[in-house]
Amino acid sequence: MRIGIPKEIKTEEYRVAITPSGVEELVKRGHIVYVQKDAGIGSGIANEDYEKAGAKILDSLKEIYENSDIIVKVKEPLEEEYKLLRENLILFTFLHLAANERLTKELLEKKVISIAYETVEINGELPLLKPMSEIAGRMSIQEGIKYLEKTFGGRGVLLSGIPGVPPARVVIIGGGTVGTNAALIASGMGADVYVLDINIDRLRYLSEIMPKNMKTLYSSSYNIREVIKEADLLISGVLIHGAKAPKIITRDMLREMKDGSVFVDVAIDQGGSSETSRPTTHKDPIYKVDNVIHYCVANMPGAVPRTSTFALTNATIKYVIKLADLGWPDAVINEPALRKGVNTYKGYITYPAVAEAFDMEYAPIEKLL
């Protein structure tokens, strides 16, 4: 099998979809790995490192797509890559299709077999999304602290406070992987932390394992509205598997927040969880609505590419190996987790939440194989 690793072209995206150890593992199994020149530079991986592991370096994006059976990426293809898509190409990457109708239609028109990292699922868990959610959750506090500084228009509040001065209040909506990691960092720094979720068992678990400066609340519109009035930093990590994020934070709610408070919408890659959210980039990460600073970068882990690349590829490599060793369709027939990851197949939408997002027909992958 021929596996292609393009250089990411999304703004300020420095991750790469494979490490030299992954290349070596694939090559020793008899596969050919093409890596685009300088694809790993942003993550501190030189072309020579890939060559030593057995990869072949190709100069252009076009060469990578034309010579590969499987394209393994980090982020979704951008418009300039659409013309390189073709029938029967296997695309394995983060896609977030429920928030991207244009890309969905391109994949259907070109009859691409697309497998989304974020919908590969084992027993309700998302093993390929999880490491990036861990990083984004921790980064949400790191970025929130920065933009609370007066230099950036924030309230000028120190998250931890000091003796005699109370700490900042951090409100986290969603007690999943993002929320748990955000709460871990914020509570560890001494902030006054509230986590909201609709899963009482999850709130009970967090109450048992987290420091006592973290409190829990049931997530209802009323509770969200009341608790964010006193928030200095608001984090949203809501997630519905493969679906567009629900707009649980209204503009009226945000209007009641303090001037210079910060809102980090980690759900922005799935469309955002607020009426006021729109995607931003690491180059231009923030904007203000009603004097609340919004940070809505859709590829947060891209800012720490060294950590992110190794964390992501630790999780993805076993599935890349399975796709390469078994081929299509045996890989998805024999691996239920991969089967859940298939979003489009030869002109059909094969993930229900994506079909629902655009009111399009859903075709179960099991019936198409």
C-alpha angles and dihedrals in degrees: 000000000000114000120193125202112193126197109255113249101186111119111278093355110145102163123109128207100233140031127215090258089057090049091051092050092051095044094051087054089058100260127132117234121198117194121188114239112271093004091135100039094098090055093047095258115130126213088245091059090058093045091052088053090054104264124140113229117222123191104221143043089234092057091050093053095042095050100043136087092192126033112203114193141157103226133031119277113270126220095273089057095052093085089056094057116101143174116289093011109140111223117193115183146095105301111164088193096172087072096042116060094168094057091043091056092046092053090048094047093048091043092231120174100230125188116189120213090212095060100043098115139188119184092334093312125115103217097181096045094044100076091049090047089052090053094043091049092053092042092052089069093042092052093040091055090052095052093045085069115105089234089072096040095267129139093266094241126153107224095221098039117207133248106301094017120079122237125249120273115242120194117195121191111203125034097214127106095303094045095044093052092045090050092048092057097038095048091043089057091053100254123151098253132194122184120194126196139150092228108088092190089056091050090049091052093049091049089055099048104033129079116270093253086074115084129186132223133183108253109244130140089252095051093045091051093049100044098046091057087079097034122121092184125026120192124188119196101159116153137182108185109264093339134112111274114258116246096238096153114068127200089244090059092050091049088065093057120101120270109264095021117139130235118196112192106197089173091068094106087064093047100282132272099245134068087233099050123113128163119270133179136234087252092057104014107162144048134169130242117180089346092302114123111230120205108189107159108162096207103040096159089058088079091066098040099161093058093036097049094053093042092050097043091048085063102037103043096079090056093046088053091049092050091048097043099043100028127205127344098004092065094060093039091055098037115057092189091059091045089060088051096061108106102167132020125182095324099326130106106232101180115077098213091054092050090048093050091061100028090244132142118279120214118188109234090225090066094049100051 
